[in-house]
Amino acid sequence: MKWSVCLLVVCLSATFLPAVHTLSRGEPCHTPTGTPGTCELVRECEYARKLQSLPDFSSYDIEYLRSLKCGQLKLGLRKPTKPLVCCPKFGNSVSCGAQTMGGRITYGEETELGEYPWAGLLYFDAGRHKLVPKCGGALVTERYVITAAHCTADPIWKLEFVRFNEFNKSSTDNCTIRDDREICRMDFGVETITPHPEYGRSESSAPNDICILRLAADVSFDADLRPICLPLEPDVRRLPIVGETFTVTGWGETEHRRRASDIQLHVDIPGLENEACNSVYAVANVTLTHKQLCVGGLNRMDSCRGDSGGPLMRSVGGAWYLVGVVSFGATKCGTRHLPGVYTNVVQYLDWLEMVMFVQHYL
């Protein structure tokens, strides 16, 4: 790796042409395609390092990297300069986390259309072309949805598409009218399914229960369909969990019947110490890590199996952020002192960036 990076720097340096607007190290920049980034050394740019490590790295790729050059770094009077490249940066959409209006939900409130416009419902082929909604997910970019790895682990169930704007699962109509507006279901096929490589399906604690779905086409954002924000900002990542209030949404089981809800629901639940889950699930040999969250445990208010993979959210400064992914919980939902377990999204930001951003641009 070290020698390949050095070779790439030599190639870039040998053909460096002075730019009209030469930037300094650390300054913001834009790639030729308009993607925002930061002017950095090649060795500091994950995107550039990933590109040059490919087995089929070619002169074409070098030419592409040359187009990213944004400046030169002077190391001293007698030392050669090093080229800087505009390294594209992983970031949230400007429209993320905004609401149109100011496995697992139990005793929740009905959700208005547009209240959580990033919430998706995963439909699977259960055999004989029977489509069944089984899990939830959250749209985070125009092309990617985050869900739970266990939702896609069963080879018998084939994921067909992700549906947004689901106003009533039992309705045969594809559109509805709300506030003089027509709102229609939006279905997107799935191009690739990428569960976390260290997902422990056979382990009782279900570590790394997170999965990335790449949709077959880009989503066009509007008032009724837009992404939730990822917790990329340092201030958001550092926010506490214990004692804070979070919201979970989905179409899971309800208190009225042992079947999933036709209407999207949501409920507010408190963040707890992980030890609260460790103690109640000790009989099942469950021990959470820092990559998991323990949330809930209120009487008759919880998430249930139908919402596995759905989003655990928090509102920060008027925008909603994805904090967790519904993983597992008690068999009897909404039981006091039996909280749910969620995958801690903050702990997977590097992996999300690699799959959704770096590899996407290769």
N, C-alpha and C positions, 0 to 999 in steps of 0.2 A: 504493500500500500504506500509506504514512504517513498519508494523509488518511483512509483507511477505518478504520485502527486508532484514530485520534483520534475519529472519529465514533462508533465503538463504545464507547469509553470515556465519551464524553458521554452516550450513551444509557443506559449502565449507571449512571453517576453520578446522572443525573436521577431515577432511580427506585430508588436504593439505599435499602433499608429496614434499620434497625439490626437486627443479628442477636443472638440470645440469647447465642451463643458466638462473639464476634468474634476471629478469629485474626490473628496478625501475619505479615508477609512472611517466607516461608521455613519456616513451621511446617507440619507434616504435617496432612493433612485427608483427607476422603473425599467423593466425589461423591454425589449423591442415589441412585445405583445401587450404591454401596458400593465403587467403585474407588478405591484409595489414590492420593493425589496430594500436591501441595505448593501452599500458598497463595502466589500470584504475581500480579504485574501482568499485564495482558492482553498487553502487548507481549513479555513474557518467556515466555508460554505458546504453544508451537508448535501445540498442539491448537486453541486459541482463534484464533490467527492464520490457521490453515488453514481453519477454519470460516468466518470472516468474509471470506475471500478468494474464496469460491465465487461464481460468477456468479448463482446463484439464492438468495443469502443473503437471508433474509426476516425479518419481524417474529417469526415462529415461532422462528427460530434465536436471535434476541435474547432471547426469553423463556427459551429453554433455557439460554443463557449466564447469564442472571440467576439461574437456579437453582444455578449453580456459585459464586456469590459467597460469599466466606468472611471478608471483612474490608475494612478501609479503610487506606490508607497516608497518613499526615499528612506533608506536605512542608514545612510551616512555618505560622506564625501567620496570615499573610496570603495563603497559597496554598490553593487548593481541594484536598480530599482526592481520592485516586484509588482506584477500586475494585480489590479483589483477587479473583481467581477461584481455585477449587480445580482446579488443572491436573492431570489424570490422568497418572500416570507409568508408563512402560514398565518392566516388571519380570518376574522369573522366577516361576514357580509355586513354591509352598512345597514341593512334592513333586519338584521337578526334580532330575535327576542321581543319584537313588538307585537302587541295584540291589536286586533281590529277594535275591540272594546276594552274601556279602562280595566309472572303471571298474574292487572290485579287490583280492582277497586271494590271496597265494601263500605256501605253506609256513606257513600259519596253524594255530592250534589251533581245535578245534570249540568253539562258544560254547553255553553252557547257556541254556535258556529263562529269561528274566528277567535275564540278565547285562547286556545292553544293551537295555532295554525300549523305547527310543525309535527303534531302527533299523527302517526301513521298506523295503519292496521295491516298486518302481514297475512296474506292469503296463501294457503297451501293446497296442493292437490293430494287429497287423502286416498286416491285410488278411484278408478272408474269415472274419472273426470269430475269428481265431487270436490268443489272448492270449499275450504273451511278456514275461517279466520282464527288464528291460534295465538299470535303474539302481537305486541306493539313495537313501535320504534319511533325514533325522532330524526327529523330532517335537519342536517347541520350545514349542508352546502347545497348548491343547485344539483349536485349529482350523488351525494352520499347520505345514507341513513345509518344511524347507530342503533343496534339492538343487542340482545343477549346471545352469547354463543350457543347456549343450550337450545335456543329456538331453532337453530339450523343444524343441530348435531345428528338428528335422526334421519338416516338415509331413506326411510320409508316415506317420509313427508317431503314433497318437493315444493320449494318456495316458488310461487308463480308470479306474484306481483305485490307491490305495496300500494295501499289505497289511502288517499288523503280526502278530506272533506266528507267523511262518512257521517251523514246526519241521522240515519236510522237503518240499521242492518237488515231489518225485516221488510223495509220498503222495496217494492219492485220498481219504483221510479228512480231514475238516475240523477234527477235534479230536484231541488226544492226552492221555494220562494221565502226569503226572510227579509223583512224591512224593504220590500219592493225590489229586492235584488235576487237574481237567479244564481244559486250556488249548486254546482254539479260535482259529483265524485270525480276524482282524478286517479287513474290507475297507471302505475309505472312498472314495467318489467324490470327484472334484476339481471344485470350483466355479470357481476361477480359477487361471490360470498367469501369474506375473509374473516374467519374466526381467529381469535388471538392464538398464536402458535403454542402457548403454554396453558391453554384452557384445560382444566382438570375435570373432565366429564365424569370420571369414575370416583372422584374424591368427594366426600360428604360436604366439605366446605365450599365446593364449586369455585375455586380460584380462577381469576382471569376470565370471568364470564361476560365477555364483551365481543361483539362482532360488527364488522363494517360491511354494509351492502352498497355496492356501486350500481346505480340505476342505469337502465338501458338508454335513457335520454335525459337531457337537462330539464329541470323544473323551472318554469317561469314564475317568478315570485309575484304575488299580488296581495290584496288585503286579506284573502282567505287562505293563502298558502305561502308560508315563508319559513326560514330556518330559525331554530333556537340558537343562542350564542353558546359557544364553547368557552370554558373558563380559562382563556389564554392570558388575560391580564394578571400580573403578579398580585395586585390588590384583591382581585376576586379569588384567586387560588388560595390566598392566605386566610380567607374568611373562616370563622369557626363553624363547627358542625353541631357540637353538643349544645342543647338548649335553643337552637335555631329552629325556625319553622320552614318546612319544605312542602311542596305540592307534588302529588303524583296523579297522573291522568291515564285513562284507558277505558276499555269496554269489558272489564272482568266480571266475576261473579258478584252478585248483589245479595243483600239480606233478604230479599223477597223470594228468591228461588235459586235452585242450584243450577243455574245456567248463566251464560254471559249476558251482559246488558246489550240491548239494541241501541241505546243512547250512550254517547261518551260521557263518562263521569270524572269527577276529580275530588280530591280530599286533601286537607292540610294535616300534616303529621310532624312530630318533633324529632330532632336529631338526638341520638343517645351515644353514650360510650359503647365501644365495641364489646366491652365486657358484659353489657346487658344481654347481648345476643349469645355470647359464649356460655353464659351461665344457664340460660333457658334451653339452649340447644346442645348442651354438653352430653345429654343422653344419646344424641345422634353423632357424637364425636366431631362436632363442628368447632373450629377455632378460626376466627377471622384474622386477617392480616390488615396492614395499613392500606391495602388496595381495595378494601371493602368498607361499607358503611352500615351501621345499625340504626334504623329509623322506624318510628312508629310505636306500637305497643299500647295504643289507646283503645278503650272499649268501644267496639262496634265501628271502628274507623281504621281501615287498613287497605292494602293492595292484595289482590288475589290472583290465582293462577292464570286467568285469562289475559292478564296484563304483563306477563313476563316479557322482558325486553323494553318495556315502556319507560318513559323519562321520569326521573326524579328531578324536580326543578326548584330554583330559588329566584326571587326577584331582587335585582341589585340596580339601584339608580334608574328604575323605570324599564329595565330590560330583563328578560328571563334568560337564565343560564342553565345548561344541562349539568347537573351535579352527579347524578347517579343513573344506573340502569337497573331496573327491577330484576333480581336474581332468584331468590327463593324466600320462603317463609313457612309459617305454621300451616298444617293441613286445615285447621279450622280458622278461617280468616276473621279479623276484627275481634280477636280475643285479647283482653287486657293483659299486659305484661308479656305479650308474644310479638315482638317487633319483627319487621322484615329485614332482609339482607339485600344490599344494593352494591353493585360494582362502582368503585370510586373513580369517576372519569378523570379527575385531575392526575391520577397516577398513570394514565395511559396517553397523555398528550403527545409524548415523543413518538409512540407507536402510531397514533392517529395521523400525525404529521407525515411520517414515513409512507404510510399506505395511501392516504388521501391526497397528499401534496407532492412529495418528492417523487414517488414512483409514478404518479399521474403525469408529471411533466417530462418523464424520461421517454 
